[in-house]
Amino acid sequence: MHVIYGGTFDPVHHGHLRLALELCDRLAVDRVSLVPCHIPPHRGDTGATSGQRLRLLELAIAGEPQLCLDDRELRRAGASYTADTLRQLRSELGADAPLVMVVGTDAFAGFDRWREWQCIPDLAHIVVVRRPGPPLAPDSVPARLLAKRRVEAGSALSDRPAGYILELAPPLLDISATAIRERIAGGRSPRYLMPDPVWFEIRRLGLYGACPARNF
């Protein structure tokens, strides 16, 4: 079973990394692939370039065999659309290999506004990670899709290549990339919210308004 966890990772932090390891355990897989997007279609510009975000991810997961990087969206021109990524992966993995994509409840709530969203369940299973906030609106398209395709156990995702939706509620670290960017821009240290090598590289590059002479 191939599991991908995508996002802007702007910047990567311990919340991202801990969730990725939880997914390894909950889905009983050896590895989760982190897929940084190039140009996010549903938000404004990122605070760091795609190359810088990739470098921070490389530093974050160095020495962790259960996490790996997939930079395919950075190598593809234009906005990063999930359907395109899944089609490319499906062509590589073959028609019969189980493929799983991970998304938070906040993003899944707007699933029917994603480009080519109708084809996504035919390309991959979806794991919806519950996050703090309001539940899905009962009469919404995502809620109806979840009710139709829901499975109760991660083991079911191995039974077929795509089509199921699994909800998970793993323990989450209350860390926000937005709050980290604001903290750095305000001259406050984000240390221990992210791996030290990531923070030191942010300072070295002066990302997010970091000043090398401050926040050590």
Buried (B, 14 or more C-beta within 10 A) or exposed (E): BBBBBBBBBBBBBBBBBBBBBBBBEBBEBEBBBBBBBBBBEEEEEBBBBBEBBBBBBBBBBEEEEBBEBBBBBBEBEEBBBBBBBBBBBBEEBEEEEBBBBBBBBEBBBEBEEBEEBEEBBEBBBBBBBBBEEEEBEEEBBBBEBBEEBEBEEBEBBBEEBBBBBBBBEEEBEEBEBEEBBBBBEEEEBBEEBBBEEBBBBBBEBEBBBBEEEEBE
